């Protein structure tokens, strides 16, 4: 049964447990990049409203990573690619938008708002658009979810190639510089602020990693895992 946004199809792959173990290992290994290697004592402490020790250690790690990437790939760095604050801000925005879509999908699924969710698309009517891999077609529910995400794709394309005057461009315009690294713990500034957006984006990305890891480790559909994390209030 296709349960929508299920990241682990119900196939009897012999190597599936090993695949999940490898993915979890990679996810946990990636967290090592955010572990401070040491707190230098030669640099002054920050006067922001976050912990000075955490700010200095985290700020040094992020700043050094950005400077190292900028020296090796100056063209990409100047455009905002790679370990830059610009890329982190946009990745956080995508993660937050993803959570909106995930929660909306769960709400629509639990309230019967998706018509004929389990009906498989006809390959005679939709052609190869009805398939993702192999001869089996996708369900009407998954097709609706995919089309909904196309809107976000076009917003990203517009922000990259034809940003409007009120839009934040995806890439850094020539002649402008990226904002400084926020450090391990961004400044806590309530309201509609850049600091709050950056912190919320980090939490959204971390949440996606946690839910995805749990879903893969337990062979649980993604939406069911989200429902579990929300206290069984979604589905």
N, C-alpha and C positions, 0 to 999 in steps of 0.2 A: 504494500500500500504506500502510495506517495503521500507524505505528510507535509509537503511544502517546506522549502528551505532546509531540507534534510541533507546534511553534508556527507552522510555515509550511506550510500545506496545499499539496499538489501541484497547483496550478492555474496555468494559463498566463496570469497577469495581466501585461499589458504594463507597468504602472507598479510592479510589485513591487520591482525594484531601487531605484527612486526612493523607495518607501515605506521600505525598509530603511535607506537613506541618511539619510532624515529622522529616523527613530527613533534611529539611532546618534548623529546630531547632537544630538538632544534629551538623550540619556543623557549625552553628554560635556559638554554645556552645564550640566547640573545639577550636575556636579562643581565648577563654579566657585563655588558657594555655600560650599564648604568650604575655599576658598583664603583664607588670612589677608590682610587688606587692609593690615596694618601692625602692628607690635608696639608698643603704647603703653608709655611709660617712666614714667608718673606713678603706676601701680598697683603694689603690692608683688607680688613673686614668690610663687608657691605653694610650700609646703613638702612637697607630696606626693612620691611616689616616681616621678613622671614628669618629663620634661624641663621645666624652668621656663619656657623661652621658648615651647615648643609649648603648654604648659598655659595660659600667659597669653594668647597670641594666640588659641588655639582657644576658651578660656573666654570671652574677650571677645566673639567672634563669636557663639557660641551664646547667651550671656546677653543680648546686645543684641537678637538676633532674637526671643528669648522675651519680653523686656520690650516690644518694639515690637508684637508680636502681642497681648500682654495688654492694651495700651492701646487697640488698635483693636477687639478682640473679647473683652471681659472675661468674658462668659458662657461662651464656648467655652474660654477659657484656664483659667478656674477649674475646669472639668470635665475638663481634660486633653486637649482636642483641639488640633490644630495642632502647631507646633514646640515641643513640651513633652517633658520627660524621660519622662513617663508614656506618651505616644504612642510615643516611640522604643523604650521597653522592650517594649511590646506588639508593635510592628512587628517587633522583633528576635525575639521569641518565635514569631511566626507564620512568620518566615523560617527559623528553626531547625527548627520542626515541618515546614515544607515540605521541607527537605533530608532529614529522616527519611523522609517519604513518597516523595520522589524516589528515594532509595537503595533503599528497600524495593521500590518498583515495578520498578527495574532488576534487583534480585535475583530477584524473582518472575518477571519476564519471561525472564531468562536461564536459570532453572531449571525453566521450564515449570509454574509454580504457578498461573497464570491459565488457567482452562478455556476452550478455544475462543477464544483471544484475537482472532483475525481475523474471527470470525463477526459479521456485521452483525445488529443487533437488528431484529426484525420490527415494523413499524409497526402491524400488526394486533393484536399482543399488547401492545405498550407504548404505542401512541398517540404523541402529541407528545413524550412523555418520551424517545423514542428519537432525537430530532432536536435539533440545536443551531441550525442555520440551513439553510434550504432543504429540499428533499425527501429528501436523502440521510440515512440513519440512521447512528448511531455504532456502533463495534464493541463487542463484549462486554468487551474489555479496558478501553476508555475508560469504559464504564459503571461497571465495578468501581472504577476510580480515582475517579470522581466521587462515588460513594456513600461511599467511604472518607473523602473530604474533608468529607462532611456531618457527621461526628463532630466535626471541628474547628469547624465552623460553629456547632453547638449548644453547644459549650464556650464560644465567644465570646459567644453570646446569653445563656447563663447568667451569665457573668462581668459582662455589661452590665446585665442587668435583675434577676437573682436570684442574686447571688453567695453561695456557701456560706461558712461561718465560716472555713474554711481556704483559701479562694480569694482571690487578689488581684483586687479589682474592676477592671473595664475603665476606669471613670471615677473621678475623684477625688471621694470623698464630700464633702458640704457641710461647711464648717468646717475641712477639712484643706487643706494646701498641698502643691504638687508638690515633689519633691526637686530640689535645685539641678542646673544643667547640669553634665555630666561633662567638658565641654571637648573639645578636638580629640583628645587621647589620654587615655582614662580611666585611673584608677589601676589598677595591676596588683596584684590581690589574689587569690592562688590559692584553689582550692577552691570550695565552693558559696556564693559571695558575690554581692552585687548588682553589684559592679564587674565580676566575671568574666562575669556574665550579660549585662551591657550590652555588653561588648567582643565576646563571642561573637555576640551579635545583630547587631552592626555588620558583623562578618566574614561572617555568613550572608547579610545583605542585599547586601553588596558582591559576594559570590559569585554570587548570583542575577542581578545586573546584568551581570556579566562573562559568565556562561554564556548568558544571553538575548541579549546583544549579539553574541556569537560565532555563536550559532545563526541569528540573523537575517541577519548579514553573509555567512555562508557557505551559507545555505539548507540547514542540517543539522538533522535532528530533534533535539529538545532532549535526549532521553536519550542519543543518540549523542554529543552534545557533552559531556555529563557524563562519559560513558565515556572520551572522549578526555582530558579534564582529569584523570581518575583513572588514566591510563596503560593504558587498555583492560583494566581489571580488573573492570569492572562487568558488561558484557554478554558 
